[in-house]
């Protein structure tokens, strides 16, 4: 008996996702544990996996659709199952042939008043009985496209963004399946509007309005908030409002670390960065000062036995913090490989939800932008975040003699609910010692 596949819960705070694509075609067999579809949450692109081997019999949504958790997205059939009576099978699931094949199209047409590319309606041929009974191939594979009657197909989210920002859909080039307009097309159109905007006001504009605009109005472009940007804003605002931050700063002498890094890189195909040393030192310091390796909960301070450290990664899709598990047990080359993989997949929006959850501590490094020092906002419920600046040359005193040394300034932001000042200071002192004596990181 065919069964409905519903949108699963992705995370505790996710109520709606944007559907991106089907990973299988209608009629194909999907193995247990294989990806059947990909959706976009506020944090990452997530694969929906099949719980057991099945055949993708019908699709009920299309790329670009906003889908609530728990909503039906497809119909699955057993491998080798004979579903000769489609109407009975769909009726048993509370669906009809029309709703299974064209639900997404009807939803767009009824809710969004589908726009026409040509104001003159194009006659639609009357379907034969066989054509009227069978779902359309386009609907079966879950994609939309402009049809012969001139309708313009766009996802509900794309239509909403266009309406909110007074943008005509017929001026947007669709890059989704079959030419369907999706959210990224709206974003690209907005990004190009500042470049393409005509410098002269419209001739139909009143002269008084033109003069005021010329005299005082500045050119601007509104970039619609992405789901990820909204999530970042909510999380960081809540952190500053609810978490009592306190800050400690330390400056590390890193000449030995730079020498060790140069030696390693001269004899290895894996390039080790200063940030790799920082992550290793953070993990080891969390093990040496376990009172810092905690998260705050309503009922207790939860202490962990491994150092799971979030790495702040910026990209086209926004700031994400994938978690590097058990950093204390990883070598420098392993840390380097994991971080490079995070950066690569973050730039393509391919990090998995599970990689963005958990962790007790974060590292944010802006040294590559020549930032000398800064303070970062804690990512709750983690206990702290280390802000890392650039290595720079400064006057230093060594054994009573003044000279020039290489220094690195770090700032620790800690949650005073779960971490006392002495604990944070002890941890930062240990971290500094590890950075200044990098041979201890290899032990």
Residue pairs with C-beta under 8 A, 6 or more apart in sequence:
1 78
1 81
1 89
1 92
2 57
2 58
2 75
2 76
2 77
2 81
2 83
2 89
2 92
2 93
3 75
3 76
3 77
3 93
4 72
4 74
4 75
4 76
4 93
5 36
5 72
5 73
5 74
5 75
5 76
6 70
6 71
6 72
6 73
7 17
7 39
7 48
7 67
7 68
7 69
7 70
7 71
7 72
7 73
8 48
8 69
9 69
9 70
10 17
10 39
10 41
10 46
10 69
10 353
11 41
11 43
11 353
11 357
14 41
14 42
14 69
15 68
15 69
16 66
16 67
16 68
16 69
17 39
17 40
17 41
17 46
17 66
17 67
17 69
18 39
18 40
18 64
18 65
18 66
18 67
18 155
18 157
18 183
18 227
19 37
19 39
19 40
19 61
19 62
19 63
19 64
19 65
19 66
19 67
19 73
20 37
20 38
20 39
20 40
20 45
20 63
21 37
21 38
21 63
21 177
22 36
22 37
22 56
22 59
22 63
22 141
22 142
23 34
23 35
23 36
23 37
23 38
23 47
24 30
24 34
24 36
24 56
25 56
25 141
26 56
26 57
26 58
26 59
26 140
26 141
26 142
27 55
27 56
27 57
28 55
28 56
29 53
29 54
29 55
29 79
30 36
30 50
30 53
30 54
30 55
30 56
30 76
31 50
31 53
32 50
32 51
32 52
32 53
33 49
33 50
34 49
34 50
35 47
35 48
35 49
36 48
36 49
36 50
36 56
36 74
37 47
37 48
37 73
37 74
38 45
38 46
38 47
38 48
39 45
39 46
39 48
39 67
40 46
40 227
40 349
41 227
41 353
42 227
42 228
42 230
42 231
43 228
43 231
43 320
43 351
43 353
43 356
44 320
44 349
44 350
44 351
44 352
44 353
44 355
44 356
45 349
45 350
45 351
46 352
46 353
47 352
48 73
50 76
53 79
54 76
54 77
54 78
54 79
55 76
55 77
55 78
55 79
55 81
56 74
56 76
57 74
57 75
57 76
57 77
57 83
58 74
58 75
58 90
58 100
58 101
58 135
58 140
59 73
59 74
59 75
59 139
59 140
59 141
59 142
60 72
60 73
60 74
60 75
60 95
60 99
60 100
60 103
60 104
60 142
61 67
61 73
61 74
61 103
61 104
61 142
62 104
62 105
62 142
62 143
62 144
62 155
62 177
62 180
63 142
63 143
63 144
63 155
63 176
63 177
63 180
63 182
64 144
64 154
64 155
64 156
64 157
64 158
64 176
64 180
64 181
64 182
64 183
65 104
65 155
65 156
65 157
66 155
66 156
66 157
67 73
72 95
74 142
75 89
75 90
75 93
75 95
75 100
77 83
83 89
86 97
87 96
87 97
90 96
90 97
90 99
90 100
97 133
97 134
97 135
98 106
99 106
100 135
100 139
101 135
101 136
101 139
101 140
102 135
102 136
102 139
104 139
104 142
104 144
105 139
105 144
105 153
107 156
108 114
108 144
108 153
108 154
108 155
108 156
108 159
109 151
111 156
112 154
112 156
112 159
112 160
114 151
114 152
114 153
115 151
115 152
115 169
115 170
116 150
116 151
116 152
117 146
117 150
117 151
117 152
117 170
118 150
121 149
121 150
122 148
122 149
122 150
124 148
124 149
138 144
138 145
138 178
143 176
143 177
143 178
143 180
144 153
144 154
144 155
144 176
144 177
144 178
144 180
145 153
145 177
145 178
145 179
145 180
146 152
146 153
146 178
146 179
147 153
152 169
152 170
152 181
153 174
153 178
153 179
153 180
153 181
154 162
154 169
154 172
154 174
154 180
154 181
154 182
155 176
155 180
155 181
155 182
155 183
157 182
157 183
158 169
158 172
158 181
158 182
158 183
158 185
158 186
159 169
161 167
161 183
161 186
161 224
162 168
162 169
162 172
162 186
164 224
165 186
165 190
165 222
165 224
167 186
167 189
167 190
169 181
171 189
172 181
172 185
172 186
172 189
173 181
173 185
173 189
174 180
174 181
174 182
174 185
175 182
175 184
175 185
176 182
176 185
186 224
187 223
187 224
187 226
190 221
190 222
190 223
190 224
191 221
191 223
193 221
194 219
194 220
194 221
197 219
201 209
201 210
201 213
201 214
225 233
226 317
226 318
228 317
228 318
228 320
229 318
232 318
232 319
235 379
235 380
236 377
238 380
239 377
239 378
239 379
239 380
240 377
242 380
243 378
243 380
243 415
243 417
244 415
244 416
244 417
245 377
245 378
245 413
245 414
245 415
245 416
246 413
246 414
246 416
246 421
246 424
247 375
247 411
247 412
247 413
247 414
248 411
248 412
248 414
248 421
248 424
248 425
248 428
249 373
249 409
249 410
249 411
249 412
250 409
250 410
250 412
250 428
250 429
250 431
250 432
251 407
251 408
251 409
251 410
252 407
252 408
252 409
252 410
252 432
252 435
252 436
253 396
253 405
253 406
253 407
253 436
254 274
254 391
254 406
254 407
254 408
254 435
254 436
255 405
255 406
256 436
256 437
256 438
256 439
257 274
257 277
257 435
257 436
257 438
258 274
258 391
258 406
260 438
260 439
261 272
261 273
261 274
261 277
264 272
264 332
265 271
265 272
268 333
270 333
270 336
270 337
271 336
272 332
272 333
272 336
273 336
273 339
274 367
274 391
274 408
275 339
275 363
275 365
275 367
275 388
276 332
276 335
276 336
276 339
277 332
277 435
277 438
277 441
278 363
278 365
278 386
278 388
278 410
278 435
279 309
279 311
279 324
279 327
279 335
279 339
279 363
280 327
280 330
280 332
280 335
280 434
280 441
281 431
281 434
281 435
281 441
282 307
282 309
282 327
282 361
282 363
282 386
282 431
283 307
283 309
283 326
283 327
283 328
283 330
284 307
284 328
284 434
284 440
284 441
285 292
285 427
285 430
285 431
285 434
286 292
286 293
286 307
286 309
286 327
286 328
286 360
286 361
286 427
287 293
287 307
287 328
288 430
289 423
289 426
289 427
289 430
290 303
291 303
291 419
291 423
291 426
291 427
292 361
292 383
292 384
292 414
292 419
292 423
292 424
292 426
292 427
293 303
293 304
293 307
293 360
293 361
293 383
294 301
294 302
294 303
294 304
294 360
294 383
294 418
294 419
295 301
295 302
295 304
295 360
295 381
295 382
295 383
295 418
296 302
296 380
296 381
296 383
296 415
296 417
296 418
297 381
301 418
304 360
306 325
306 326
306 328
306 329
307 326
307 327
307 328
307 360
307 361
308 323
308 324
308 325
308 326
308 327
308 358
308 359
308 360
308 361
309 323
309 324
309 327
309 359
309 360
309 361
309 362
309 363
310 321
310 322
310 323
310 324
310 359
310 361
310 362
310 363
310 379
310 382
311 321
311 322
311 323
311 324
311 339
311 342
311 362
311 363
312 319
312 320
312 321
312 362
312 363
312 364
312 365
312 376
313 319
313 320
313 321
313 322
313 342
313 343
313 346
315 343
315 346
315 347
316 347
316 349
317 346
317 347
317 349
320 346
320 351
320 356
321 356
321 359
321 362
321 379
322 342
322 346
322 351
322 355
322 356
323 355
323 356
323 357
323 358
323 359
324 330
324 335
324 338
324 339
324 342
327 335
330 338
332 441
332 442
342 351
342 355
345 351
359 379
359 382
360 382
360 383
361 382
361 383
361 384
361 385
361 386
362 376
362 378
362 379
362 382
362 384
362 385
362 386
363 385
363 386
363 388
364 376
364 385
364 386
364 387
364 388
365 388
366 374
366 387
366 388
366 389
366 390
367 388
367 389
367 390
367 391
367 408
368 390
369 390
370 390
371 389
371 390
372 389
372 390
372 392
372 409
373 387
373 389
373 409
373 411
374 387
374 389
374 411
375 387
375 411
375 413
376 385
376 386
376 387
376 411
376 413
377 385
377 413
378 384
378 385
378 413
378 414
378 415
379 385
380 415
382 415
383 414
383 415
383 418
383 419
384 412
384 413
384 414
384 415
384 419
384 424
384 427
385 412
385 413
386 410
386 411
386 412
386 413
386 431
387 410
387 411
387 412
387 413
388 408
388 410
389 408
389 409
389 410
389 411
390 408
391 406
391 407
391 408
392 406
392 407
392 408
393 404
393 405
393 406
393 407
394 404
394 405
394 407
395 402
395 403
395 404
395 405
396 402
396 403
396 404
396 405
396 407
397 403
398 405
408 435
410 428
410 431
410 432
412 424
412 427
412 428
414 424
433 440
434 440
434 441
